[in-house]
Amino acid sequence: MNRTTFHERFTLSPVARAENDFKEKFGVPRQSGRANVLTKITLLPPYNNAEAVRGIENFSHLWLIFGFSLNGLQKDGGFSPTVRPPRLGGNERVGVFASRSPFRPNPLGLSCVKLEKVDFPRNGGVVLYVSGADLVNGTPVYDIKPYLPSADKIDNAKGGYADENATYALNVQFPENLLEKIPQKKREGLLACLRDDPRPAYQNDETRVYGMRFANFDVRFTVKDCVLTVCDVIETNRETRP
């Protein structure tokens, strides 16, 4: 099948939408599995049929194929063959196909998540609750597939430059009076995101106060010498971005 025929016959459309506490792309984990934040995957018509997920509860993990709906394309619509991975300081370039950057020829991402629960609401439909997703609220999901340990786990695999920074983490100082503003069940996920260093790699201003939206809160913090210090937590009722 040639390229023209393929595009004439197939149209990519979401099968589900993601809902979680990541209201903006700033602060979203850089990879799946980095933060234990619950995400609700709501299947869309006509895919919200119980038969479509028959047997899915027998798998512990799933692959989500999703769209980088906020920043998947270059601003000028062009193609850049290289990108600057944040774990290389945001200055060194590698090939786009040697990275997981969201700026891709086709804005598609792949995440492995843990399946926590399958729900069938009384008013109909199908909802999958997963943890460990690196998706912003409202992200379109284009396909869902089971993770197969016998096929997907590769012993002695190499992770290139990512292996060199796999253990990178900030020391988070979160004053108790501010941490108490965050609901107990959301604290673990938020702390994991902060340890993962949500700042753009090219920003290293010790005097700058950063703001990260998480659930209904603006979390303000500074970073100095690999120590992230939360300086304020502000509750907000701003509408989430679709």
N, C-alpha and C positions, 0 to 999 in steps of 0.2 A: 504494500500500500504506500503510495507516494505521499509527500508532505501535504500537498494541497487537498487530496482526498481525505486525509485524516482530519484536517481542520474543518472540512465541510461536513463531516459526519458526526463529530463529537463536540459537545459543549460542556465545559466544566461548571458545575453548579453545586452549592453546598448541600451536604446531607444533614448537617447539624450546626448549631451555634454554641460557642463556649461562654459560660458566665462564671466570673470569679471576682476576687478582690483587687485584681490589677486593673485599675481604671485608666492608666496611661502606660505607654511603653517604657517610660523611665522606671526602673526598679524591677521589671519583669526578669526572672532568672535567665541567665545567659544560655543555659541548657536545661533540658528536662531532668527531673530527679534531684535538682539542687535545693528545692524548697518544698516542704510538705504542706502545700496549699490546696484546699479542696476546689475542684472545678466541676461545674455542672454542664454536661454535654447533652443538649436537648435536640433530639432528632426532629427534622423538619418533614412536612408532607412532601411526597407520599412515602417517605422512608421511615416515618414514625409508626411502624407496624411491629407488633410484638414478634411476629414471625421473622423479622429481619435480624433480630438479636437472639434467636433461639440457640441455646448452648453457650452463649458468650460468658455466662457466669462461671463456667468451668475454667476460664483463663484468669490468671492473676494479673497479667499486664496486657496492654493494648498499644498498638501503633496508631497515632493520629497523623493524617496527612492534612495540613491546614494551609491557609493563605496568610501571607504577611500583608494584611489589609491596610496597615498604616504606613509602612515604609518599604514595600517590596520592590519598588522600581526606582531607578535613578531619576532625579528631579527633572532632568532635561529629556527624559524618555530614552536616553541612549544606553549603551552597554559599556561597562567598565570591566576589563578582564582581570583586574586586581582589586583587592580590598585590604583594609587595615584591621586585622583582628584585635580586639581590645586586650587580649592576654599577651599581645606582643607590644603593648604600650601605645597602640594606636598610631604608630609611625611606620613600622615595618610592613611592607606589602607582600601579600601572597596571592596566588591565583584564586579567583572566585570559586573554582571547583575544588580547591584545597582548603576551603573554609566552610563555615556554617552561617556566614553573613546573611542577613535578610535581603540585602541588595543583590538580587539574582536575575538572570535572564527571564525566568518564570518565577513569580513570587510564591514559591511553595516551600513549606517547612515540614519536618518529620520529627515527631516526639514520641518517646516511649513513656507511658504513664501507668500507674497502678490502678486497677479497677477496684473501687471500694464497694459499690452497690449498683444494682440495676433496679430501676423504679418504673412502675407503670401507673401513672396518676389516674385518679378516678374519672377525670374528664377526658381521658384518652391520651395516647402518645407513649413515648419511651424516653426515659432520662437515664443517662449513665453518670454516676458520680465517680470521678477519678482524682488522684492526687499526683503531685509532681509535675504538672503541666507547666510549660513555659509560654503560655498564651495570654494575650491581653484580653480583657473583657470584650465580648462581641466578635471574637475571631471566628471566621467561617471555617468549618471542618469539611473537607472534601471526601474523605474516606476514613474508615475505621477497620483495622485488621488486628487479629490476635498476635501477640508476641509468642514465638515458639522457641523455648530454650534449646531444643535440639538443633535448630537451624540458625537462630539469630545470635546465639552466644558463640563467640570465636575465641578460643584459648590462645594466649600469646599474641594477641593482636597489638599493633603499634598505633599510637595516637599522635605521632608527629610532634609538632611544637606544643600541642595541647597537653601532652604528658608532662612537659616541663613545668607547667603551671597548674597542674591538677589539684594541688593541695593549697593553692593560694587562698587566703581568707583574711579578712580584717578582724581585729579585736573590737567587739562592740561594747560600748559603755552606754547602758540605757538606764538612767536614773529611775529608781523604783516608783517615785510619784508620777512619772510620765508613763512608765510601762503599765501602771494600773489603769490607765485610760483605754488601753487596748483590751478587748474581750479575751479571756483566758484561752479560748480555743483557737484564736488567731495569732497568738504571740509566737509560737514556734515557727510558723511560716514566715512571719515578718522578720524575725531575728535571722533566719537563714538567708533571706534576701539581702539584708544589710551586711552580713558577713561576706557575701559574694561580691560586694563592692559595686553598687549600681551606677556609679559615676561613669561618664564617658571616659575612655582611656586617655584622651588628650587633655583632660582637666585634672590639675593637681594643685589647685589653689588652697592653701591651708586656711585662709581667712574666709573662704566662700561658704555660705550657708546653703545647702542643697535642700530641695523639697521633694519628697516622694509620696505620691498618693497611694494609699493602701486601704481598701474597704472605704469607710466614711471618714478617713483621717488623712491629714497632711502631716507627714513625719519630717521634721526639720533636723538636719545634722551637719556636722563638720567632720573632716578627715585630716589627721595629722600623724605622720610617722606610723602608718598602718593601724591607727586607732580611730575608729568611727565613734563619735560622741553625739548622741541624740540630745538636742537642746530644746526641742519643743514638740508637742503633739497637739494638733488643732483639729477638732471635730468639724466636719463640713457636710453639708447636705447637697453639694453640687451634683447635678445629674451626671450619670455615667455616660461615657461615649459609646454609641452603638457599635 
